[in-house]
Amino acid sequence: MEDTTQAKKKEDILKAYHFRHATKVFDDTRKIADEDFQFILETGRLSPSSIGLEPWKFLIVQNPDLRKRLSEVSSGAQKQLATASHFVVILARSDASYNSPYAEYMLKETKGMPDDVFKLTSEAYGKFQNNQRILDNPRSLFDWASKQTYIALGNMMTAAAQIEIDSCPIEGFSRENVHGLLEEEGLLENGAWDVSVMAAFGYRAEEPTREKSRQSIEKITQWIH
């Protein structure tokens, strides 16, 4: 039988999922406390990634001028950029192949692999990336890295909801124009990074006008015994 502590944890987690909604307009008079936003960022940092390469970087855009310029090329983020307490542009690595200097840095420096272990691991990762056709072209490699950023994004939004902070994931932007803007600002490190997705965080200006609607669990699951 499930103990009451575990049942309460489950209840609180599901409550957070029901609380969360794609907030379009935030209360611009309310700011997220520094310790709360650091908590949200930490859940992104601790997120899992394919073969552990952590191919993400979080740009927290608080500069009003840069926000305004981003809004001009981000049709789906104009209200959020104007009102969110914190606005994040999530970058993905463009060079996360198994034999890249970045992969070597991650495996040797971050994970502390000795040379012999690194060599075997790198060979295994190469087989994986080739089998999955990740290395077919630069866009397929970037898209693979970009998929990892969505894991971090999901964790950050869920963590925010658990402490009653609102969020909104955003894909409504011109990738080419946002790329150009960030490149102009020197934020892409000479092409090592590119824009993956955006997210706004803050406190809702008003309550949602309708209940959360989702398909039933029966519609989206199939058990194979």
N, C-alpha and C positions, 0 to 999 in steps of 0.2 A: 504494500500500500504506500502511496506517495506521501512523504511527510509534508507538513504544513509550510516549512521554509521553501522547499522546492516548488510547491504549488504557488506560493506567493511570488516567487521569482518569475515563473511562467506568466502569471497574471500581469505582473508589472511590464514584462517585455511586450506582451500582446497589447497592453494598454498604450504603450509607446507607438506601436505600429498603427493603431487606430487614431492616435493623436496626430501623427505625421500626415501632412498633405502638401502638395506642391504650392507653396505660398508665393503668390504673385506680387503682393504689396505688403511691405513690412512697416511696422511702426518706427519711423525714423528718429523718434525721440528716445528710443530704448537701445542701449548698447549691451552687447554680450560682455560679461566680465572676463578679464584676461585669463584667469584660471580655468574658466569654463571653456573658452575657445582653445586653450592649450590642451585640455582634455579631449576635445573633438579631434584636434590635429594628431594627438597621440594614438587615437584609435585608427587613424589613417596610416600612421607610421608603422604600427604593429600588424597591419593587414598582411595576409598571405599573397604571394605572387608566384606565377609559374616559374619553376626552377630557381626560385628565390632571388631573382635579379632586382626586385623592387624598382621597376623602371618608371618611377613617378617623381614629380616635384610639384609642390603646392605653392603657387604664387598668391599671396593674400594681398589683394588690391584695395588699399584704403585711400590712395591718392585721388582726390576729387577730379583732377584734370584727366588722369588716365581712365578713370571710370566713365567720364563723359565721352572720351574718344572711343572707348570700347562700346558704349551704347549706340554709337553711330553705325557700327558694323555688326551689331548683335540684336537682331529684331526680337528675339525671344527673351532678352534680358534687360530691356530698357527700364521697366518698373522696378525690377530687383536691384539694378545698379544704382538707381536713384534713392532707394530706401533701405537696403539691407545694412545691417550692422557690419557684417564681414562678407566680402565677396572673394571667391577663390577661383582661380584659373588653374586647372590641373593639367600639367604637361606630362607627355609620355616620351620616353627615350626613343630616338630614331636609329640608334646604333647598338641595340641590345642583342647582337648575334653572339653565338657561343665563343667565337674567336676574336672578339673585339677587346680593345683595351678596357672598356667599361666592364665587361664580363670578368676579365682578369682582376680588375680592381675589386669588384664585388666578392669574388670567390677567395682571393688571397688576402686582401686588406680587411674587408668587412667580416667575412666568415672565418678567416684565419687558416685557410687550407695550406698545408705544406705542398711543395712543388709536385711530388709524386701523386698525391691525392688530386691536386688541381688538374694534372694532365689527364688522369682517368675520367674525372668528372667532366672536363671540357669535351672529351671525345664522346661521352655518353650524351651530353647536351647537344652536341653537333648532330648526332644521329636523330635525336628527338626533333630538333628544329627542321632538319631535312625531311624526315618522314611526314611531318605535319605541313610541309611546303611553306613554312614560315619564311624561308630564305629565298623564295622565288623572285622577289623584287623588293625594292625599298618600301613600297606601300604595304605589302603583306607583313613585313617585319615591323613597321610602325603600328599597323592595326593590331598585331599580336600584343605589342607592348601596351597599346591603348586599352585593350580589353582588361588588362590587369588593373588599370587605374579605376575601373568601375567597381572593383572589389573594395578598394579603399574608399571610394565615394559612398557606396552603400553602407559601409561600416560607420563612416562619419555621420551620415544622415540619421542612422538608427541611434547612434550614441547621443546625438543632439536631441532627438525626440525623447530619449529616456530622461533627459534633464529639462524637458519642456522648452526646448529651443527649436524654432522652426527652420525649414530649409526648402530649397528648390533646386533640383538638378536641371541643367540648361544645356541643350544642344543647338538652340536656335541662334546660330551666329555664322558669319561668313568665315570659313576656315582660312581662306586665302588672305582676307583682309586683316583678320586677327593675327595671323602669322606675321604679316607685314608690320603690323603695329608693334608686336612684341619684339620682333627682330630689330626694328628701329630703336627700341628702348634698350637693346642689348641684353635681353632676357632669355634668349634661346641658345646662348653659348655657341655661336657659329654653327648652328644646325644640329647640335647634339640633342636638342629638345624640340618638340612641336606641340601645338595645342591639341588636347584630347577632349576635354569636357569642362564645363563650368558649374559652379554651385554657389548659391546665395544662402546666408545664414542670418537669423535675427529673430524678431518676435512679430507675429502676425498682427496686421492692423485691424483685422476683423475676423470673426469666426467663419468657417466654411458655410456655404449656403445649402449644401446637400450632404447626405450621408455618404461615407466611403462605399463604393460599389466595386465588387470583384466577382469573377466567376466562382462557382462552388468548387470545393476541393475535389469533388467527383469529376468535374469537367477537365481538370488539369493534371490528374494523376492516373496512372495505370500500373497496377501491381502485377508483377510477373513472377509467379511462383514456380 
